Amino acid sequence: MLVIEGIIEEIIFRNDTNGYTVARLNTSDGIITIVGNAAIINLEEMVELEGDWVYHDRFGEQFSFTAIKTTVPSTLKGIENYLSSGLIPNIGPKTAKNIVERFGMDALDIIQYNPERLKEIPGIGDKKLEKISKAYEEHRELRDIMVYLQQYDITVNNGIKIYKKYGKDTVNIISQNPYRLSEDIQGIGFKTADLIAKKMGISDISPFRVEAGLKFTMMNSAGEGHCYLPKEELMNRASKILNVDIESIEESIRNLALRNNFYIVNEGDSSIVYYAAYHVAENNVARKIVELSRVDFGELEVDIDKEIKKIEDNDDIFFGNKQRLAIEESINNGVIIITGGPGTGKTTTINAIIKIYEDLGMKVVLTAPTGRAAKRMTETTGRESQTLHRLLELSFMDMEDEMAFNKDEDSPIDGDVIIIDEASMIDILLMNSLLKAINPGTRVILVGDVDQLPSVGAGNVLNDLITSGCIKVVMLDEIFRQAEESMIIVNAHKINKGESPILNEKDKDFFFMNEISTQKTIDTIIGLIKDRLPSYYGVDPIKDIQILTPMKKGDVGINSLNKYVQEALNPEDKEKAEKQIGDVIYRTGDKVMQVKNNYKLKWKLIKDEMVTDEGEGVFNGDLGYITAIDNEESTITVLFDDEKEVEYEFSEIDEIKLSYATTVHKAQGSEFPVVVMPIHWGPPMLLTRNLIYTAITRARRLVVLVGDTKYLNMMIQNDKIANRYSSLDKKIRDFLNTFYS
């Protein structure tokens, strides 16, 4: 290994995601090119590198470094570049220049030892000073920690997350048990932690490793929708990941169960294994559903037939038999499920139920799993609806670094009737939290389409509630006259029955454009969203048109499509700020989506340019638009639902993705004026009937499919729904038997 010292003269390339850097280094022997992973380096910085010379066919001789140490900049220019690098929030190029002009070579000492003097700089007040001082101290710690982490090939963004989680204890925690990273840090999975552990010399059969592999396996299965795994399947899955014998795995399962991480249920000659939280959630949901559904309500003083007739006369509508049944059963039962496809009158039915209860002086609470679904519920009912997280008053426990809800058994939801829309999206953990906060005697009405894709999270809640046979279910299956005029609705029902849709009827709202090659499909989609659809239908190409696709990767996956569409609809413009992270460019005006639940992220509710409310929590699937990128402050501002403003630090940017195109799964609970969808080859597990059904029912005004009819027919015929390991229906029946015994 060679050791070289010098000053960074030019940074030719830097990948902000993994830290890979190409730079020019001024040494005592002249200027050389250096390459390697450098988490944090800046222009004019003095560095010491360890590595060897390599020869590149195109770029010639380079020094490839494997370790790097940095010192405080020793020139005015170096100090200015260091401060303006973006790594210290609230100090950008302009502020850095002002600081150096005011304090010269003493600038860094002033920041560290006498930060109050920074208020001599225009634009720096008490609040900004506090942020700069804190960030500078953290950055000094972070640099040392990054040097430690880079030997394990941890990316810059992940390194920052690790530091935010563990702080100055980072090195100590990771050296003791690197597998904690896979549990504590979003974006670092078991495989990354395992590579780090191997470099540390941790044994393949270390209990730390085997237990972490088992937890990883169980969390992966939860991501597939499973609440548990058969024990044999768990061991086989874990064995493939860990490459260790079954005996070691079985012992670790027992140890995890003894520590209440896992829960083992014996079923005859076999066993199933839960992550404990899912077992508790299933039990609680089953028990509470039985309690709520079996409350003995006193008869309400209401003539339902008379009330229905009054609503029909006032609103000039006519209820079908199933709608009347749904209204009656909603009055007579503690828990009811109203399900049905598009155009079957769910909204009209719900509005009637709300009207009747309100006329009786009862308080009706409306809620839905996502912000967009809640907003749509508000629009269709004319009454306030809110997300489940907001209804349950999400809070965050800093000490335990996990979310909690203020609403629970001790502080229940204030309402006589709770109506939950888009119930197919609710997973078992959220359902458990919801039911905890509902008092016996409160009526619960679940509304949803059981034929749509199930929840992203674990469980098959709506389907299990229906198949339990213990809850009143009304299936709305009549398509009303006005809905029959929409080919979106007609074709949704046809597809749901396994029938071919009616395509390209003149002056209708459902079209298919044949394109065999994927590139022609992409070109056609770009032409549609950029020119043809906005021109003909008067829609906004960014806000009103949503591209949906089954997959992330591939030519017509979201990663590819988003680059094409961004270039077409929001190209580079000197008037628009932008920030590149890895190979993705984020630009003012871009449509983006939050791709993971972040319960701590702060938001402000903006109405008429005024802040009317503040809170925490932005959730997986929320759609918004980038309104500002501030390279001075190292922040990106996103406006969700046209009113909720969220500020992200650059280090948090991996929580949002471009979303001109998004997956059908991510679009659940949302509706768009226009849906455009490529139809091409994909994994059979994705090309399913309920996926294409869910996709087209996201559209209100127009559906345009582009691609090969062969794959459309394949999706319609593929009615295989991946089995989810869930016992909620069985547990409901067991609790019901106990209830009556």
Long-range contacts (C-beta under 8 A, 24 or more apart in sequence): 1-50, 1-51, 1-52, 1-66, 2-50, 2-51, 2-52, 2-53, 2-63, 3-48, 3-49, 3-50, 4-32, 4-48, 4-49, 4-51, 4-63, 4-65, 5-46, 5-47, 5-48, 5-49, 6-32, 6-46, 6-47, 6-49, 7-44, 7-45, 7-46, 7-47, 7-78, 8-41, 8-42, 8-43, 8-44, 8-45, 8-47, 9-43, 9-44, 10-43, 11-41, 11-42, 11-43, 14-38, 15-582, 16-156, 16-157, 16-580, 16-581, 16-582, 16-650, 17-155, 17-156, 17-157, 17-581, 17-582, 18-153, 18-155, 18-156, 18-582, 19-150, 19-155, 19-156, 25-49, 25-63, 32-61, 32-62, 32-63, 33-59, 33-60, 33-61, 33-62, 33-63, 34-62, 34-63, 34-64, 34-65, 35-62, 35-63, 35-64, 35-65, 36-64, 36-65, 36-66, 36-68, 37-150, 37-153, 38-65, 38-68, 38-150, 39-146, 39-147, 39-149, 39-150, 39-156, 39-159, 40-70, 40-85, 40-87, 40-142, 40-143, 40-146, 40-156, 41-68, 41-70, 42-73, 42-78, 42-81, 42-82, 42-85, 42-87, 43-77, 43-78, 43-81, 44-73, 44-75, 44-77, 44-78, 44-79, 44-80, 44-81, 44-82, 45-70, 45-71, 45-73, 45-78, 45-81, 45-82, 46-70, 46-71, 46-72, 46-73, 46-74, 46-78, 47-71, 66-151, 67-147, 67-150, 67-151, 68-147, 68-150, 69-147, 70-143, 72-108, 73-108, 76-100, 76-104, 76-105, 79-105, 79-107, 79-108, 82-108, 83-107, 86-631, 86-634, 86-650, 87-139, 87-634, 88-132, 88-135, 88-136, 88-139, 89-131, 89-132, 89-135, 89-633, 89-634, 89-635, 89-649, 90-128, 90-131, 90-132, 90-135, 90-632, 90-633, 91-132, 91-632, 92-630, 92-631, 92-632, 92-633, 92-634, 93-631, 93-632, 94-632, 95-121, 95-123, 95-124, 95-632, 98-122, 98-123, 111-136, 112-136, 112-137, 112-140, 138-163, 141-167, 141-168, 145-170, 145-171, 149-174, 151-199, 152-178, 152-195, 152-196, 152-199, 153-195, 154-188, 154-192, 154-196, 157-187, 157-581, 157-651, 157-653, 157-654, 158-185, 158-187, 158-188, 158-192, 160-651, 161-185, 161-186, 161-187, 161-188, 161-651, 162-188, 164-651, 165-401, 175-200, 177-208, 178-202, 179-208, 179-209, 179-211, 179-212, 182-212, 182-215, 182-216, 183-212, 183-215, 184-401, 186-596, 187-654, 189-216, 190-215, 190-216, 190-241, 204-242, 204-243, 204-244, 205-244, 205-248, 207-252, 207-255, 209-242, 210-238, 210-242, 210-244, 210-248, 210-249, 210-252, 211-252, 211-255, 211-256, 213-238, 213-241, 213-242, 214-238, 214-249, 214-252, 214-253, 214-256, 214-262, 215-256, 215-261, 215-275, 216-241, 217-241, 218-262, 218-273, 218-275, 219-275, 221-725, 222-275, 222-278, 222-457, 222-458, 223-458, 224-722, 224-724, 225-454, 225-455, 225-457, 225-458, 225-459, 225-460, 225-722, 225-724, 225-726, 226-458, 226-724, 226-725, 226-726, 227-274, 227-278, 227-279, 227-281, 227-282, 227-428, 227-458, 227-459, 227-724, 227-725, 227-726, 227-727, 227-728, 228-265, 228-272, 228-273, 228-274, 228-275, 228-278, 228-279, 228-725, 228-726, 228-727, 229-272, 229-273, 229-725, 230-270, 230-271, 230-272, 230-273, 230-725, 231-264, 231-270, 231-271, 231-272, 231-273, 232-270, 234-273, 272-725, 272-727, 277-429, 278-428, 278-429, 278-458, 278-459, 280-432, 281-428, 281-429, 281-431, 281-432, 281-459, 282-428, 282-459, 282-726, 282-727, 282-728, 282-731, 283-731, 284-432, 284-435, 284-436, 285-428, 285-431, 285-432, 285-435, 285-461, 285-728, 285-731, 286-728, 286-731, 286-732, 286-734, 286-735, 287-735, 288-435, 288-436, 288-438, 289-335, 289-435, 289-465, 289-470, 289-471, 289-732, 289-735, 290-470, 290-732, 290-735, 290-736, 290-739, 291-440, 291-739, 292-334, 292-335, 292-435, 292-438, 292-440, 292-442, 292-444, 293-333, 293-334, 293-335, 293-470, 293-471, 293-472, 294-334, 294-736, 294-739, 295-334, 295-440, 295-441, 297-332, 297-334, 297-441, 297-443, 300-331, 300-360, 301-360, 302-331, 302-356, 302-360, 304-328, 304-331, 304-356, 307-352, 307-355, 307-356, 307-359, 308-352, 311-352, 311-355, 311-356, 317-348, 319-345, 319-348, 319-349, 319-352, 320-345, 320-476, 320-478, 320-480, 321-478, 322-474, 322-475, 322-476, 322-477, 322-478, 323-348, 323-349, 323-352, 323-476, 325-474, 326-353, 326-474, 326-476, 327-352, 327-353, 327-356, 329-472, 329-474, 330-443, 330-445, 331-356, 333-443, 333-472, 334-443, 334-444, 335-443, 335-444, 335-445, 335-446, 335-471, 335-472, 336-444, 336-445, 336-446, 336-471, 336-472, 336-473, 336-474, 337-423, 337-446, 337-447, 337-448, 337-462, 337-465, 337-466, 337-471, 337-472, 337-473, 337-474, 338-445, 338-446, 338-447, 338-474, 338-476, 339-447, 339-448, 339-449, 339-450, 339-462, 339-466, 339-473, 339-474, 339-475, 339-476, 340-449, 340-475, 340-476, 340-477, 341-449, 341-451, 341-476, 341-477, 341-489, 341-492, 341-493, 341-496, 341-697, 342-449, 342-483, 342-488, 342-489, 342-492, 342-493, 342-697, 343-479, 343-480, 343-482, 343-483, 343-484, 343-486, 343-489, 343-492, 343-493, 344-476, 344-477, 344-478, 344-479, 344-480, 344-483, 345-476, 345-478, 345-480, 346-447, 346-476, 347-380, 347-381, 349-476, 350-381, 350-419, 350-421, 350-445, 350-447, 351-380, 351-381, 353-417, 353-419, 353-445, 354-381, 354-383, 354-419, 357-416, 357-417, 362-416, 362-417, 363-414, 363-415, 363-416, 363-417, 364-415, 364-416, 364-417, 364-418, 364-419, 365-391, 365-413, 365-414, 365-415, 365-417, 365-418, 365-419, 366-419, 366-421, 367-391, 367-418, 367-419, 367-420, 367-421, 368-420, 368-421, 368-422, 368-669, 369-422, 369-425, 369-426, 369-430, 369-669, 370-422, 370-425, 370-619, 370-621, 370-622, 370-668, 370-669, 370-670, 371-619, 371-622, 371-640, 371-641, 371-644, 372-621, 372-622, 372-623, 372-641, 372-669, 372-670, 372-671, 373-421, 373-422, 373-425, 373-669, 373-670, 374-421, 375-641, 376-421, 376-671, 377-421, 385-421, 387-619, 388-420, 388-426, 388-430, 388-433, 388-434, 389-617, 389-619, 390-615, 390-617, 392-433, 392-434, 392-437, 394-599, 394-615, 394-616, 394-617, 395-616, 396-599, 396-600, 396-616, 402-599, 403-597, 403-599, 403-617, 405-433, 405-436, 405-437, 407-436, 407-437, 408-433, 408-436, 408-437, 409-436, 409-437, 411-437, 412-437, 412-438, 412-439, 412-442, 413-437, 413-438, 413-439, 413-442, 415-442, 416-442, 416-443, 417-442, 417-443, 417-444, 417-445, 418-442, 418-443, 418-444, 418-445, 419-445, 419-447, 420-444, 420-445, 420-446, 420-447, 421-447, 421-448, 422-447, 422-448, 422-668, 422-669, 423-447, 423-448, 423-461, 423-462, 424-448, 424-449, 424-450, 424-452, 424-453, 424-454, 424-455, 424-462, 424-463, 424-668, 425-455, 425-456, 425-668, 425-669, 426-455, 426-461, 426-462, 427-455, 427-456, 427-457, 427-458, 427-459, 427-461, 428-457, 428-458, 428-459, 428-461, 428-726, 428-728, 429-457, 429-458, 429-459, 430-457, 431-459, 431-461, 449-697, 451-496, 451-690, 451-693, 452-668, 452-690, 452-693, 452-694, 452-697, 453-664, 453-665, 453-668, 453-690, 453-691, 453-694, 454-724, 456-620, 456-621, 456-665, 456-668, 458-724, 458-726, 459-724, 459-726, 459-728, 460-724, 460-726, 460-728, 461-728, 464-726, 464-728, 464-729, 464-732, 465-728, 465-729, 465-732, 467-729, 468-728, 468-729, 468-730, 468-732, 468-733, 469-729, 469-733, 470-732, 470-733, 470-736, 471-732, 488-696, 488-697, 488-699, 488-702, 488-703, 491-696, 491-703, 492-693, 492-696, 492-697, 495-689, 495-692, 495-693, 495-696, 495-716, 496-689, 496-693, 498-689, 498-716, 498-717, 498-719, 499-716, 500-713, 500-716, 501-712, 501-716, 509-699, 509-701, 509-702, 509-703, 510-696, 510-702, 510-703, 511-702, 511-703, 511-704, 511-705, 512-679, 512-704, 512-705, 512-706, 512-709, 512-712, 513-704, 513-705, 513-706, 513-707, 514-707, 514-708, 514-709, 515-706, 515-707, 515-708, 516-708, 518-554, 518-555, 518-556, 518-678, 518-680, 519-555, 521-556, 521-678, 521-680, 521-706, 521-707, 522-555, 522-556, 522-560, 522-561, 522-564, 522-678, 524-706, 525-561, 525-564, 525-565, 525-676, 525-678, 525-706, 526-564, 526-565, 526-568, 528-676, 528-704, 528-706, 529-565, 529-568, 529-569, 529-676, 530-568, 530-569, 533-674, 533-676, 533-702, 533-704, 537-674, 537-701, 537-702, 539-673, 539-674, 539-701, 541-569, 542-569, 542-570, 542-589, 542-591, 542-625, 542-660, 543-591, 543-625, 544-672, 544-673, 544-674, 545-672, 545-673, 545-674, 545-675, 545-676, 546-662, 546-667, 546-670, 546-672, 546-674, 546-675, 546-676, 546-698, 547-660, 547-661, 547-662, 547-675, 547-676, 547-677, 547-678, 548-661, 548-662, 548-663, 548-664, 548-667, 548-675, 548-676, 548-677, 548-695, 548-698, 549-661, 549-662, 549-663, 549-664, 549-677, 549-678, 550-663, 550-664, 550-682, 550-686, 550-687, 550-691, 551-663, 551-682, 551-683, 551-686, 552-663, 554-682, 555-680, 556-678, 556-680, 556-707, 558-657, 558-659, 558-661, 558-662, 558-663, 561-660, 561-661, 561-678, 562-657, 562-658, 562-659, 562-660, 562-661, 563-658, 565-660, 565-661, 566-590, 566-658, 566-660, 569-660, 577-628, 577-629, 577-630, 577-631, 578-629, 579-629, 579-631, 579-636, 579-650, 579-653, 581-650, 581-653, 581-654, 584-657, 584-658, 586-626, 586-629, 586-636, 586-653, 586-656, 586-658, 587-626, 587-629, 588-626, 588-627, 588-628, 588-629, 589-625, 589-626, 590-625, 590-626, 590-658, 590-660, 591-623, 591-624, 591-625, 591-658, 591-659, 591-660, 592-623, 592-624, 592-625, 592-626, 592-638, 592-656, 592-657, 592-658, 592-659, 593-621, 593-622, 593-623, 593-624, 593-656, 593-657, 593-658, 593-659, 593-662, 593-666, 594-618, 594-619, 594-620, 594-621, 594-622, 594-624, 594-640, 594-655, 594-656, 595-620, 595-655, 595-656, 595-657, 595-666, 596-620, 596-655, 598-652, 598-655, 601-646, 601-648, 601-652, 601-655, 602-646, 602-647, 603-640, 603-644, 603-645, 603-646, 604-644, 604-645, 604-646, 605-643, 605-644, 605-645, 606-639, 606-643, 606-644, 606-645, 607-643, 618-644, 618-646, 618-655, 620-666, 621-666, 621-667, 621-668, 621-669, 621-670, 623-659, 623-670, 624-656, 664-691, 664-694, 664-695, 664-698, 667-694, 667-695, 667-698, 668-694, 670-698, 671-698, 671-699, 671-700, 672-698, 672-699, 672-700, 673-699, 673-700, 673-701, 673-702, 674-699, 674-701, 674-702, 674-703, 674-704, 675-699, 675-702, 675-703, 675-704, 676-703, 676-704, 676-705, 676-706, 677-703, 677-704, 677-705, 677-706, 678-705, 678-706, 678-707, 679-705, 679-706, 679-707, 679-708, 679-709, 679-711, 679-712, 679-715, 680-707, 680-708, 680-711, 681-711, 682-711, 684-718, 685-722, 687-711, 687-714, 687-715, 687-718, 688-715, 688-718, 688-719, 688-720, 688-721, 689-715, 689-716, 689-717, 689-718, 689-719, 690-719, 690-721, 691-715, 692-716
